[in-house]
Amino acid sequence: MPPEYRVIFEEWSPPVFLTTTVILCAIIYTRGWFAIRKTRLSQFSTWRLASFLLGLTTIWIAIGSPLDGFADALLSAHMVEHLLLMSFAPPLLLLGYPAVPLLRGLPHALTVPLLGPLLRMKSLRTLGHILTRPLVAWLAMNLIFLGWHVPAAYDFALEHEHWHEFEHLCFLGSSILFWWPLIRPWPTSARYSGWFFLPYLVVADIVNTALSAFLAFCDRPVYGYYLQQPNPFHISPMSDQIVGAVVMWIVGSLVFLIPAVFVTVSLLQQVTKPRA
């Protein structure tokens, strides 16, 4: 193993809080999944359990594995980290229909006296419905995505560990909101026109493409953090920025456009379906 890689692996240690949280969530969800599967076998098939656990694993890989050490040194690795948090973990978690299994997996001593009254609060339920409306969810994800990529905000997060953690929470939370109207995890009852989600996905891809293109074709390094910090990989900041932009451009676009293709095919099948 090259020495620069060895240094990152030697300095890395599993983050206790994140690792413990991920393991607890996995145990609680699995316990609830087995409980609800007794009455909803077809709705909670094995692949939903696998999807949720893979989503948790993706979060841990993004910010708990040595990848986080590489992200501190390379913008391209940081972009991979952001893609995992925003484009892969959220849909995987939501495909597991997490709300009810997580509640069923918790001890009754916690859910009945504490969570029960909170979940029955009309104000909180209204807030949840507002946040998961497509327009609100779309704006939240894209504005947070662009906001944290403003050079001053991006550099500030890298220079301050707790703000960096908050940035990760913003990316993960807003992306869960973004994917919620598309996946509509049970028991969500809201329904939206399928045609609405074509611009929903395509315009999100345009936002991603615009930022990626700016980073790829800009004639100077945008983020000063990578100019100030020593680069153990001997990659120029400009080359690193271009690689990161290309990764974000290609992978990010596929994440939006592949679902858009499936939505289009489904809608066309409904239109061309012969009426009885």
Number of C-alpha atoms within 10 A of each C-alpha: 6 7 10 13 14 11 13 17 15 9 9 15 11 13 12 9 9 14 17 12 13 17 15 12 18 21 16 18 26 20 17 21 27 18 14 17 15 10 10 12 12 9 13 18 13 14 11 19 23 16 19 25 22 18 25 22 17 21 24 23 16 23 22 20 18 18 19 20 19 20 19 17 21 23 23 23 21 20 20 20 21 21 20 21 26 26 21 19 25 26 21 23 23 23 21 26 24 19 15 15 22 18 19 19 21 18 11 13 9 11 16 12 10 11 14 13 10 14 12 10 10 10 11 12 13 10 10 12 13 13 18 23 16 20 13 15 21 22 15 20 23 19 14 15 21 13 13 19 15 13 14 14 17 19 18 15 19 17 13 10 11 11 15 18 14 12 20 21 13 19 24 23 16 26 25 23 23 30 24 21 20 20 14 17 19 14 10 14 7 10 9 12 8 12 12 11 18 19 12 17 23 16 15 21 19 15 16 21 19 13 16 22 16 13 23 22 11 13 9 11 18 20 20 13 21 21 13 8 11 10 15 14 13 9 12 13 22 20 14 19 26 21 19 21 24 18 18 24 21 13 14 23 19 14 16 20 17 12 16 19 13 12 19 16 12 12 15 11 11 11 10 8 9 7 6 3
